[in-house]
Amino acid sequence: MTTLSQALQACDMLLIDGLHAFDFTYDDSSLRIECMDGRALKRWTFTPEQIAAARAEGEDWLIIGDSGEHRLVCLSALRASEDDEGDEADEGDDESTAEPADR
């Protein structure tokens, strides 16, 4: 069974309470998360004990912090290939066979 600690090590982005959090740091001392909610900067910090006590609920993790219970979702970012395969495929397209756009 995967733990939250393992999931955090493998993820690139988090959702916390429905907010996208690109800026987070996870190490042996804590999990620190920052994100913008409109104009407000929100911050959360979780201890190793809180991370270890988190429980899985499907793809989500429920973790109890100092400000109450929070729902985390660990996500992996999609990365574009460094190959130029897309450019080669576009060269073979013939514009004369393309259907006109509806206007």
Z-matrix of the N, CA and C atoms (Angstrom, degrees):
N
C 1 1.457
C 2 1.521 1 109.34
N 3 1.300 2 116.04 1 134.32
C 4 1.464 3 122.21 2 -179.81
C 5 1.524 4 109.88 3 -76.09
N 6 1.306 5 115.77 4 140.18
C 7 1.464 6 120.95 5 175.32
C 8 1.521 7 108.71 6 -100.38
N 9 1.320 8 116.60 7 164.36
C 10 1.460 9 120.62 8 176.62
C 11 1.520 10 110.01 9 -60.50
N 12 1.303 11 117.31 10 -38.17
C 13 1.464 12 121.11 11 178.53
C 14 1.524 13 110.93 12 -57.80
N 15 1.320 14 117.85 13 -45.23
C 16 1.464 15 121.77 14 178.80
C 17 1.529 16 110.59 15 -65.75
N 18 1.312 17 117.15 16 -41.46
C 19 1.463 18 121.00 17 -179.94
C 20 1.528 19 110.89 18 -64.08
N 21 1.327 20 117.19 19 -39.00
C 22 1.468 21 120.87 20 179.47
C 23 1.519 22 112.01 21 -66.19
N 24 1.313 23 117.10 22 -35.68
C 25 1.462 24 120.74 23 179.86
C 26 1.529 25 111.59 24 -67.58
N 27 1.315 26 116.99 25 -26.20
C 28 1.464 27 121.05 26 -176.38
C 29 1.522 28 113.93 27 -98.56
N 30 1.325 29 118.96 28 -5.34
C 31 1.463 30 119.17 29 -173.78
C 32 1.530 31 112.21 30 -101.25
N 33 1.339 32 114.53 31 158.94
C 34 1.461 33 122.39 32 179.57
C 35 1.525 34 112.44 33 -108.55
N 36 1.318 35 116.26 34 -20.30
C 37 1.458 36 121.20 35 -175.91
C 38 1.517 37 108.71 36 -149.75
N 39 1.322 38 115.88 37 152.16
C 40 1.464 39 121.82 38 178.15
C 41 1.513 40 110.16 39 -123.19
N 42 1.299 41 115.08 40 151.27
C 43 1.457 42 121.75 41 162.03
C 44 1.514 43 104.85 42 -108.14
N 45 1.314 44 117.24 43 129.50
C 46 1.453 45 120.69 44 174.07
C 47 1.521 46 107.15 45 -125.08
N 48 1.296 47 115.06 46 118.34
C 49 1.465 48 121.91 47 -177.37
C 50 1.525 49 111.47 48 51.62
N 51 1.349 50 116.27 49 37.96
C 52 1.460 51 121.84 50 177.89
C 53 1.517 52 115.35 51 84.56
N 54 1.322 53 118.80 52 -1.50
C 55 1.467 54 122.51 53 179.94
C 56 1.523 55 109.72 54 -99.49
N 57 1.326 56 117.27 55 136.21
C 58 1.460 57 121.82 56 177.66
C 59 1.521 58 109.47 57 -75.10
N 60 1.322 59 115.91 58 125.35
C 61 1.465 60 121.33 59 -179.09
C 62 1.528 61 108.96 60 -121.27
N 63 1.339 62 115.67 61 98.30
C 64 1.457 63 120.59 62 177.52
C 65 1.520 64 110.73 63 -82.59
N 66 1.329 65 115.91 64 -24.54
C 67 1.462 66 121.06 65 -174.74
C 68 1.517 67 109.51 66 -102.60
N 69 1.325 68 115.44 67 95.21
C 70 1.455 69 119.78 68 175.69
C 71 1.513 70 109.26 69 -142.32
N 72 1.319 71 115.06 70 152.29
C 73 1.461 72 121.72 71 179.03
C 74 1.515 73 108.28 72 -129.30
N 75 1.326 74 114.93 73 128.02
C 76 1.458 75 120.08 74 177.32
C 77 1.522 76 108.11 75 -125.79
N 78 1.331 77 115.60 76 124.42
C 79 1.460 78 121.46 77 174.36
C 80 1.524 79 108.07 78 -145.81
N 81 1.326 80 116.87 79 -169.92
C 82 1.465 81 120.63 80 -176.94
C 83 1.519 82 113.63 81 -65.39
N 84 1.331 83 116.94 82 -21.22
C 85 1.461 84 119.21 83 -175.37
C 86 1.526 85 114.10 84 -91.90
N 87 1.357 86 117.68 85 -26.95
C 88 1.470 87 118.82 86 -178.39
C 89 1.521 88 111.65 87 -178.75
N 90 1.319 89 114.55 88 172.33
C 91 1.460 90 123.75 89 168.73
C 92 1.516 91 105.65 90 -114.27
N 93 1.329 92 116.35 91 121.00
C 94 1.466 93 121.77 92 179.33
C 95 1.521 94 108.39 93 -118.66
N 96 1.322 95 115.56 94 128.93
C 97 1.463 96 121.50 95 -176.08
C 98 1.522 97 108.59 96 -127.30
N 99 1.342 98 116.00 97 136.83
C 100 1.461 99 122.23 98 173.00
C 101 1.519 100 108.45 99 -132.30
N 102 1.323 101 116.79 100 139.60
C 103 1.458 102 120.40 101 172.70
C 104 1.521 103 109.23 102 -159.04
N 105 1.317 104 115.32 103 160.67
C 106 1.449 105 121.74 104 179.26
C 107 1.526 106 109.38 105 -94.93
N 108 1.316 107 115.18 106 134.10
C 109 1.458 108 122.65 107 173.57
C 110 1.515 109 105.46 108 -119.47
N 111 1.345 110 115.15 109 92.26
C 112 1.459 111 118.87 110 -170.95
C 113 1.524 112 108.73 111 69.47
N 114 1.321 113 116.72 112 -117.92
C 115 1.468 114 121.09 113 177.68
C 116 1.519 115 112.67 114 -100.11
N 117 1.311 116 116.55 115 -2.00
C 118 1.467 117 120.61 116 -176.56
C 119 1.524 118 111.11 117 -95.80
N 120 1.334 119 115.67 118 128.72
C 121 1.461 120 121.33 119 174.24
C 122 1.517 121 107.61 120 -84.35
N 123 1.321 122 115.69 121 123.17
C 124 1.465 123 120.31 122 179.31
C 125 1.511 124 108.66 123 -108.94
N 126 1.350 125 115.17 124 142.09
C 127 1.461 126 121.45 125 -179.87
C 128 1.519 127 109.66 126 -133.15
N 129 1.337 128 114.69 127 140.81
C 130 1.451 129 121.84 128 174.71
C 131 1.519 130 108.03 129 -133.67
N 132 1.314 131 116.36 130 145.62
C 133 1.460 132 122.26 131 173.50
C 134 1.525 133 107.97 132 -134.58
N 135 1.333 134 115.09 133 132.47
C 136 1.456 135 121.07 134 179.72
C 137 1.526 136 108.91 135 -125.01
N 138 1.307 137 115.86 136 137.84
C 139 1.463 138 122.50 137 -179.83
C 140 1.528 139 109.83 138 -82.30
N 141 1.330 140 117.49 139 163.78
C 142 1.466 141 119.79 140 175.75
C 143 1.535 142 112.45 141 -58.03
N 144 1.319 143 117.25 142 -34.96
C 145 1.464 144 120.77 143 178.68
C 146 1.531 145 110.83 144 -65.88
N 147 1.335 146 117.55 145 -40.78
C 148 1.461 147 121.16 146 178.53
C 149 1.533 148 110.66 147 -66.95
N 150 1.332 149 116.58 148 -38.15
C 151 1.464 150 120.84 149 178.46
C 152 1.527 151 110.13 150 -65.56
N 153 1.329 152 116.45 151 -43.29
C 154 1.468 153 120.57 152 179.69
C 155 1.524 154 111.73 153 -65.19
N 156 1.332 155 117.07 154 -29.97
C 157 1.465 156 121.17 155 -178.56
C 158 1.530 157 112.97 156 -85.71
N 159 1.341 158 117.99 157 -6.65
C 160 1.470 159 120.91 158 -179.66
C 161 1.515 160 109.63 159 -62.25
N 162 1.317 161 115.56 160 146.06
C 163 1.457 162 119.35 161 -179.89
C 164 1.524 163 110.49 162 -121.31
N 165 1.315 164 113.63 163 142.32
C 166 1.467 165 120.66 164 -178.97
C 167 1.515 166 109.75 165 -78.74
N 168 1.325 167 114.14 166 142.60
C 169 1.464 168 121.53 167 174.02
C 170 1.522 169 106.11 168 -138.98
N 171 1.321 170 115.96 169 87.97
C 172 1.468 171 120.57 170 -172.98
C 173 1.520 172 108.93 171 69.89
N 174 1.335 173 116.98 172 -125.43
C 175 1.462 174 122.40 173 177.77
C 176 1.535 175 111.72 174 -87.83
N 177 1.318 176 116.98 175 -7.32
C 178 1.463 177 122.51 176 -177.34
C 179 1.521 178 110.91 177 -95.34
N 180 1.321 179 115.12 178 161.46
C 181 1.462 180 122.29 179 173.81
C 182 1.509 181 108.13 180 -124.55
N 183 1.306 182 116.94 181 131.57
C 184 1.458 183 121.91 182 175.30
C 185 1.519 184 107.39 183 -100.77
N 186 1.325 185 115.53 184 124.05
C 187 1.455 186 121.05 185 -177.30
C 188 1.522 187 108.08 186 -131.29
N 189 1.318 188 115.34 187 137.00
C 190 1.464 189 120.29 188 179.91
C 191 1.516 190 108.32 189 -101.46
N 192 1.323 191 115.26 190 120.75
C 193 1.462 192 122.47 191 178.32
C 194 1.510 193 110.50 192 -112.25
N 195 1.314 194 116.05 193 -171.58
C 196 1.464 195 120.90 194 -179.91
C 197 1.525 196 112.58 195 -63.79
N 198 1.338 197 117.22 196 -26.12
C 199 1.466 198 120.32 197 -178.48
C 200 1.520 199 112.88 198 -101.34
N 201 1.328 200 117.83 199 13.79
C 202 1.464 201 121.08 200 178.11
C 203 1.514 202 112.13 201 115.48
N 204 1.331 203 115.45 202 -164.59
C 205 1.467 204 121.15 203 -177.37
C 206 1.524 205 110.42 204 -86.77
N 207 1.335 206 115.58 205 140.05
C 208 1.461 207 121.77 206 179.86
C 209 1.514 208 109.02 207 -130.66
N 210 1.330 209 115.08 208 151.55
C 211 1.461 210 121.89 209 178.76
C 212 1.520 211 108.17 210 -107.45
N 213 1.344 212 116.21 211 120.48
C 214 1.462 213 122.35 212 178.02
C 215 1.515 214 109.65 213 -108.99
N 216 1.317 215 115.65 214 142.14
C 217 1.455 216 122.33 215 171.48
C 218 1.522 217 106.30 216 -128.60
N 219 1.321 218 116.79 217 122.76
C 220 1.468 219 122.35 218 179.58
C 221 1.522 220 108.57 219 -90.19
N 222 1.337 221 116.16 220 127.78
C 223 1.465 222 121.68 221 -177.48
C 224 1.517 223 110.38 222 -124.31
N 225 1.315 224 115.58 223 150.51
C 226 1.459 225 121.53 224 173.16
C 227 1.517 226 107.82 225 -106.68
N 228 1.311 227 116.27 226 133.03
C 229 1.463 228 121.00 227 -179.41
C 230 1.515 229 109.88 228 -74.39
N 231 1.321 230 116.14 229 147.32
C 232 1.458 231 121.30 230 173.81
C 233 1.518 232 107.93 231 -84.31
N 234 1.286 233 116.19 232 136.31
C 235 1.470 234 120.69 233 179.89
C 236 1.522 235 108.76 234 -120.89
N 237 1.322 236 114.87 235 137.37
C 238 1.460 237 120.26 236 177.18
C 239 1.520 238 109.55 237 -73.69
N 240 1.292 239 115.41 238 146.66
C 241 1.453 240 120.96 239 177.60
C 242 1.521 241 109.64 240 -70.00
N 243 1.306 242 116.55 241 146.84
C 244 1.456 243 120.27 242 177.53
C 245 1.525 244 111.16 243 -82.77
N 246 1.315 245 117.60 244 -8.22
C 247 1.462 246 121.55 245 177.56
C 248 1.516 247 109.21 246 -73.32
N 249 1.316 248 116.14 247 155.22
C 250 1.464 249 120.91 248 179.10
C 251 1.514 250 111.69 249 -96.41
N 252 1.319 251 117.73 250 33.08
C 253 1.455 252 121.22 251 -177.59
C 254 1.519 253 112.20 252 -60.73
N 255 1.324 254 117.96 253 -37.32
C 256 1.455 255 121.56 254 -179.01
C 257 1.515 256 112.28 255 -62.66
N 258 1.352 257 117.86 256 -36.88
C 259 1.455 258 121.43 257 -179.66
C 260 1.519 259 111.36 258 -66.93
N 261 1.333 260 117.39 259 -39.68
C 262 1.454 261 121.36 260 -179.70
C 263 1.514 262 110.93 261 -65.97
N 264 1.325 263 117.60 262 -38.38
C 265 1.465 264 120.81 263 -179.58
C 266 1.524 265 110.79 264 -66.95
N 267 1.331 266 117.39 265 -35.46
C 268 1.459 267 121.07 266 -179.01
C 269 1.522 268 111.82 267 -69.42
N 270 1.346 269 118.28 268 -30.34
C 271 1.459 270 121.59 269 -177.57
C 272 1.518 271 111.52 270 -64.96
N 273 1.309 272 118.71 271 -28.69
C 274 1.456 273 121.65 272 -177.16
C 275 1.521 274 113.49 273 -82.54
N 276 1.330 275 118.71 274 -9.47
C 277 1.460 276 120.97 275 -179.17
C 278 1.524 277 110.27 276 -71.25
N 279 1.302 278 116.25 277 136.18
C 280 1.459 279 121.73 278 177.70
C 281 1.520 280 107.18 279 -106.98
N 282 1.334 281 116.25 280 118.71
C 283 1.461 282 120.17 281 -176.33
C 284 1.517 283 112.05 282 -65.46
N 285 1.330 284 117.95 283 -24.29
C 286 1.472 285 119.61 284 -178.06
C 287 1.525 286 111.26 285 -69.61
N 288 1.324 287 118.88 286 -20.59
C 289 1.455 288 120.63 287 179.23
C 290 1.518 289 112.47 288 -93.65
N 291 1.317 290 117.47 289 -6.65
C 292 1.450 291 120.71 290 179.98
C 293 1.516 292 110.03 291 -74.02
N 294 1.333 293 116.43 292 142.28
C 295 1.447 294 120.58 293 178.53
C 296 1.512 295 109.48 294 -79.45
N 297 1.338 296 117.39 295 143.47
C 298 1.464 297 119.60 296 179.59
C 299 1.520 298 110.74 297 -69.43
N 300 1.320 299 115.50 298 151.14
C 301 1.461 300 121.25 299 178.82
C 302 1.516 301 109.36 300 -72.86
N 303 1.332 302 116.74 301 144.55
C 304 1.468 303 120.86 302 174.92
C 305 1.522 304 108.85 303 -68.67
N 306 1.318 305 115.97 304 135.92
C 307 1.475 306 119.64 305 179.93
C 308 1.487 307 110.15 306 -123.47
